[in-house]
Amino acid sequence: MNSGKYQIIYNGDQKKEQNKQNESKENYTIAIVPKVSGIPYFNAVEEGAREAGEDLHVNVLYEGPPIADWEQQWNIIDDFIRRDVDLIAVSANDPEKLGPVLKRAEEKGIKVITWDSDTNTKYRELFINMVDPENLGRHLMDNLASQMGEKGEYAILTGSNAAANLSEWMNYIIEQQKEVYPEMKLIEVVETEDNPQKSYTGAERLLKSFPRLKGILGSSSVGPPAAAQAVQDAGKAGIVTVTGLSTPNLMRSYLKDGSAQMITLWSPKKLGYLTVSLAKELLNGGKLKDGQHIGKVGNIKIKGDTVIMGLPIDFTRENVEQYDF
């Protein structure tokens, strides 16, 4: 098998003294599979994983599909199984369809965890979540509603409807709107497959098809910048509100010129760092504790078999210059 396509982010120092090898194995190989490769969000995750590999002396492999597709993730996971890695950490494009290949990994003695987007709990040992999903979904709707004056038509740009995290967030977004903002109306949910061009054409079509549209909420990182660009191109900056989840670097210019109003996220770099940190902890047989401090990340929360990294951050015109990721 050609292993050249894998990017070895960090080769841990395997030249350790024999007596230290008996204390704990540090030359683990941890394979990380994002939903998609090449977009800024997952590039930042990769950066954090690289840094953790260097700090913790573990080997990290990072490989994602060119589009958000579970079948391509399956093939990547299958290759990692053949490479006999110690742990596979996946951000799943589908919560069920990856199940058989993940179970096969476990049967081979490979630990399986999820991060960013979960699978069915029976397919993994642990899920690393960025934030509490209900708090995030309701918070995103509150942000949109506050910018829209709590009334009018809005649309959602999502990534893949099959992704567990996106669908869970969207359920709480819509639930919050129905419960708290009855004068708002959801007109359409557009699936973009986390593709920037599809996000732009989706937003462009929404603006043309619904002249009374007052807001667009992007629930994956490529949605808000595409929506803001479409709003800008249509001459509707400040007329159509743009909010949602994205990185400050992607959204800085749009927040500054008024094409977008408020963006929310956590640090994807910290998420990558946390994933590698907890992977090594599990491989060493460690037990995670609620409130445990993880270096360069902070204190984590534990809810059952889920780790929650922390609270989201809101970025606006006023504070966006304070952040760089």
C-alpha positions as CSV (number, residue, x, y, z in Angstrom):
1,M,0.0,0.0,0.0
2,N,1.2,3.5,-0.9
3,S,1.5,5.3,2.4
4,G,2.9,8.4,0.7
5,K,-0.4,10.2,0.6
6,Y,-0.5,10.5,4.4
7,Q,0.9,13.6,6.0
8,I,2.9,12.7,9.1
9,I,2.3,15.8,11.2
10,Y,4.9,14.8,13.8
11,N,7.1,11.8,14.2
12,G,7.5,11.3,18.0
13,D,11.0,10.7,19.3
14,Q,11.2,7.0,19.4
15,K,14.8,6.9,20.6
16,K,13.9,6.6,24.3
17,E,15.9,4.8,26.9
18,Q,14.7,1.3,27.5
19,N,13.8,1.9,31.1
20,K,11.5,4.8,30.2
21,Q,9.6,2.6,27.7
22,N,8.3,0.5,30.5
23,E,6.8,3.6,32.2
24,S,4.5,4.6,29.4
25,K,4.4,4.2,25.7
26,E,4.9,7.6,24.1
27,N,5.5,6.6,20.5
28,Y,1.8,6.1,19.8
29,T,0.4,6.7,16.3
30,I,-2.9,8.7,16.4
31,A,-4.9,9.0,13.2
32,I,-7.2,12.0,12.9
33,V,-9.9,12.1,10.2
34,P,-11.7,15.5,9.7
35,K,-15.0,15.8,7.8
36,V,-13.2,17.5,4.9
37,S,-9.7,18.7,4.1
38,G,-8.5,22.1,2.9
39,I,-10.9,24.5,4.6
40,P,-9.7,27.0,7.2
41,Y,-11.6,25.4,10.1
42,F,-10.0,22.0,9.7
43,N,-6.7,23.5,8.8
44,A,-6.7,25.2,12.2
45,V,-7.6,21.8,13.8
46,E,-4.6,20.3,12.0
47,E,-2.4,23.1,13.4
48,G,-3.5,22.3,16.9
49,A,-2.9,18.5,16.4
50,R,0.6,19.2,15.0
51,E,1.4,21.3,18.1
52,A,0.1,18.6,20.5
53,G,2.1,15.9,18.6
54,E,5.3,17.9,19.1
55,D,4.5,18.7,22.8
56,L,3.4,15.2,23.8
57,H,5.8,13.2,21.6
58,V,3.3,11.1,19.7
59,N,3.0,10.4,15.9
60,V,0.0,12.1,14.3
61,L,-1.5,11.2,10.9
62,Y,-4.0,13.7,9.5
63,E,-6.1,12.8,6.4
64,G,-9.5,14.0,5.3
65,P,-11.6,13.7,2.1
66,P,-11.7,16.5,-0.4
67,I,-15.5,16.8,0.1
68,A,-17.6,16.1,3.1
69,D,-18.4,12.4,2.2
70,W,-18.7,9.5,4.5
71,E,-17.7,6.9,1.9
72,Q,-14.4,8.6,1.4
73,Q,-13.9,8.8,5.2
74,W,-14.6,5.0,5.3
75,N,-11.7,4.5,2.8
76,I,-9.3,6.6,4.8
77,I,-10.3,4.8,8.1
78,D,-9.8,1.5,6.3
79,D,-6.3,2.5,5.3
80,F,-5.5,3.6,8.8
81,I,-6.7,0.2,10.1
82,R,-4.3,-1.5,7.7
83,R,-1.5,0.7,9.0
84,D,-2.2,-0.6,12.5
85,V,-2.4,2.8,14.2
86,D,-3.1,3.0,17.9
87,L,-6.2,5.3,17.9
88,I,-8.5,6.7,15.2
89,A,-10.3,10.0,15.9
90,V,-12.9,10.9,13.4
91,S,-15.2,13.9,12.8
92,A,-18.0,11.9,11.2
93,N,-19.9,12.9,8.1
94,D,-22.6,10.3,9.0
95,P,-23.4,8.9,12.5
96,E,-24.4,5.5,11.3
97,K,-22.8,4.6,8.0
98,L,-19.2,4.7,9.4
99,G,-20.2,2.2,12.1
100,P,-19.0,-1.1,10.5
101,V,-15.5,0.2,9.7
102,L,-15.1,1.7,13.1
103,K,-16.2,-1.5,14.8
104,R,-13.7,-3.4,12.7
105,A,-11.0,-1.0,14.0
106,E,-12.0,-1.8,17.5
107,E,-11.9,-5.5,16.8
108,K,-8.3,-5.0,15.6
109,G,-7.4,-3.4,19.0
110,I,-7.5,0.2,17.7
111,K,-9.2,2.7,20.0
112,V,-11.9,4.8,18.4
113,I,-13.0,8.3,19.5
114,T,-15.0,11.0,17.8
115,W,-14.5,14.8,17.8
116,D,-16.4,17.7,16.3
117,S,-19.2,15.4,14.9
118,D,-20.3,12.3,16.7
119,T,-21.3,8.8,15.6
120,N,-23.8,6.5,17.4
121,T,-22.3,5.9,20.8
122,K,-21.8,2.2,20.2
123,Y,-19.2,2.9,17.6
124,R,-16.7,4.9,19.7
125,E,-15.3,5.2,23.2
126,L,-15.5,8.9,23.7
127,F,-16.8,12.0,21.9
128,I,-15.0,15.3,22.2
129,N,-17.5,18.1,21.7
130,M,-16.6,21.8,21.3
131,V,-19.5,23.2,23.3
132,D,-22.8,22.0,24.7
133,P,-25.0,21.6,21.6
134,E,-28.3,22.9,23.1
135,N,-26.6,26.0,24.5
136,L,-24.9,26.6,21.2
137,G,-28.0,26.2,19.0
138,R,-30.1,28.4,21.2
139,H,-27.3,31.0,21.4
140,L,-27.0,31.1,17.6
141,M,-30.7,31.8,17.3
142,D,-30.5,34.5,20.0
143,N,-27.7,36.2,18.1
144,L,-29.6,36.1,14.8
145,A,-32.9,37.3,16.4
146,S,-31.2,40.2,18.1
147,Q,-29.8,41.4,14.8
148,M,-33.1,41.0,13.0
149,G,-35.2,42.7,15.6
150,E,-36.8,39.4,16.4
151,K,-39.0,39.3,13.3
152,G,-38.9,38.4,9.6
153,E,-37.9,35.7,7.3
154,Y,-34.6,33.8,7.7
155,A,-32.8,30.9,6.1
156,I,-30.1,28.5,7.3
157,L,-27.0,27.4,5.4
158,T,-25.9,24.1,6.8
159,G,-23.1,21.7,5.8
160,S,-24.4,18.1,5.5
161,N,-27.8,17.1,7.0
162,A,-26.2,13.7,7.8
163,A,-23.6,15.2,10.1
164,A,-24.8,14.6,13.7
165,N,-23.4,17.9,15.2
166,L,-25.0,20.1,12.5
167,S,-28.4,18.4,12.7
168,E,-28.4,18.6,16.5
169,W,-27.4,22.3,16.5
170,M,-30.1,23.1,13.8
171,N,-32.8,21.3,15.9
172,Y,-32.0,23.6,18.8
173,I,-31.8,26.7,16.6
174,I,-35.2,26.1,15.2
175,E,-36.7,25.1,18.6
176,Q,-35.4,28.3,20.1
177,Q,-37.0,30.3,17.3
178,K,-40.3,28.7,17.6
179,E,-40.4,29.0,21.4
180,V,-39.0,32.5,21.8
181,Y,-39.3,34.3,18.5
182,P,-42.8,33.6,17.0
183,E,-42.6,36.5,14.6
184,M,-39.6,35.0,12.8
185,K,-40.1,32.5,10.0
186,L,-37.7,29.9,8.6
187,I,-38.1,29.8,4.9
188,E,-35.5,27.2,3.8
189,V,-32.5,25.1,5.0
190,V,-29.8,24.9,2.3
191,E,-27.4,21.9,2.4
192,T,-23.9,23.0,1.2
193,E,-21.7,19.9,1.9
194,D,-19.2,22.3,3.5
195,N,-18.4,23.5,0.0
196,P,-17.6,27.3,-0.3
197,Q,-18.9,27.6,-3.8
198,K,-22.1,25.7,-3.1
199,S,-22.6,27.9,0.0
200,Y,-22.2,31.1,-2.2
201,T,-24.6,29.9,-4.9
202,G,-27.1,28.8,-2.2
203,A,-27.0,32.2,-0.5
204,E,-27.2,33.9,-3.9
205,R,-30.3,31.9,-4.8
206,L,-31.9,32.7,-1.4
207,L,-31.4,36.4,-1.9
208,K,-33.0,36.3,-5.4
209,S,-35.8,33.9,-4.5
210,F,-36.9,35.6,-1.3
211,P,-36.9,39.4,-1.6
212,R,-38.2,39.8,2.0
213,L,-35.4,37.7,3.4
214,K,-34.0,39.4,6.5
215,G,-31.4,37.0,7.8
216,I,-29.0,34.1,6.9
217,L,-27.6,31.9,9.6
218,G,-24.6,29.7,8.6
219,S,-24.2,26.7,10.8
220,S,-20.9,25.5,9.4
221,S,-17.7,27.5,8.9
222,V,-18.0,28.1,5.2
223,G,-21.6,29.3,5.3
224,P,-21.2,32.8,6.8
225,P,-18.4,34.1,4.6
226,A,-20.2,32.8,1.5
227,A,-23.4,34.4,2.7
228,A,-21.7,37.7,3.5
229,Q,-20.1,37.8,0.1
230,A,-23.4,37.1,-1.6
231,V,-25.1,39.8,0.5
232,Q,-22.3,42.3,-0.4
233,D,-22.5,41.4,-4.1
234,A,-26.3,41.9,-4.1
235,G,-25.9,45.3,-2.5
236,K,-27.8,44.2,0.6
237,A,-25.2,44.7,3.3
238,G,-26.9,45.9,6.5
239,I,-30.3,44.9,5.0
240,V,-29.9,41.1,5.3
241,T,-28.3,40.0,8.5
242,V,-25.5,37.4,8.4
243,T,-24.6,35.4,11.5
244,G,-23.5,31.9,12.4
245,L,-20.4,29.8,13.0
246,S,-17.1,30.6,11.4
247,T,-13.6,31.7,12.1
248,P,-12.6,35.4,12.8
249,N,-10.0,35.3,10.1
250,L,-12.6,34.3,7.5
251,M,-15.1,36.9,8.7
252,R,-12.9,39.8,9.7
253,S,-13.4,41.9,6.5
254,Y,-17.1,41.2,6.4
255,L,-17.7,42.2,10.0
256,K,-15.7,45.3,9.4
257,D,-17.6,46.4,6.3
258,G,-21.1,45.4,7.7
259,S,-21.8,42.5,5.4
260,A,-22.0,40.3,8.5
261,Q,-23.0,41.3,12.0
262,M,-21.9,38.6,14.5
263,I,-20.0,35.3,14.3
264,T,-19.6,32.6,16.9
265,L,-17.0,29.9,17.3
266,W,-14.6,28.1,19.6
267,S,-10.9,27.7,18.9
268,P,-10.5,24.9,16.3
269,K,-6.8,24.9,17.0
270,K,-7.5,24.1,20.7
271,L,-9.9,21.4,19.5
272,G,-7.1,19.7,17.5
273,Y,-4.8,20.0,20.5
274,L,-7.4,18.6,22.9
275,T,-8.2,15.7,20.6
276,V,-4.5,14.5,20.5
277,S,-4.1,15.2,24.3
278,L,-7.1,13.1,25.3
279,A,-6.2,10.4,22.7
280,K,-2.8,9.9,24.4
281,E,-4.5,10.0,27.9
282,L,-6.8,7.2,26.8
283,L,-4.0,5.2,25.3
284,N,-2.1,5.5,28.6
285,G,-5.1,4.1,30.4
286,G,-5.9,7.5,32.1
287,K,-9.3,8.3,33.5
288,L,-10.8,11.7,32.5
289,K,-12.3,13.9,35.2
290,D,-14.9,16.7,35.1
291,G,-13.0,20.0,35.5
292,Q,-9.7,18.4,34.6
293,H,-7.1,20.9,33.3
294,I,-5.6,20.2,29.9
295,G,-2.5,22.2,29.0
296,K,-3.0,24.9,26.3
297,V,-6.8,24.2,26.3
298,G,-8.2,24.8,29.8
299,N,-10.6,22.9,32.1
300,I,-12.9,20.4,30.4
301,K,-16.4,19.3,31.3
302,I,-17.5,15.6,31.3
303,K,-21.1,14.6,30.6
304,G,-21.3,10.9,30.4
305,D,-19.0,9.7,27.6
306,T,-18.8,13.3,26.1
307,V,-16.0,15.8,26.8
308,I,-17.0,19.5,26.4
309,M,-14.2,21.8,25.6
310,G,-15.7,25.1,26.7
311,L,-17.9,28.1,25.9
312,P,-18.3,29.6,22.5
313,I,-16.9,33.1,21.6
314,D,-18.9,35.8,19.8
315,F,-17.0,37.9,17.3
316,T,-18.2,41.4,16.2
317,R,-16.7,44.4,14.4
318,E,-15.6,45.7,17.8
319,N,-13.6,42.6,19.1
320,V,-12.6,40.6,16.0
321,E,-9.1,42.1,15.8
322,Q,-8.3,40.4,19.2
323,Y,-8.4,37.0,17.6
324,D,-6.2,35.2,15.0
325,F,-7.5,31.8,13.8
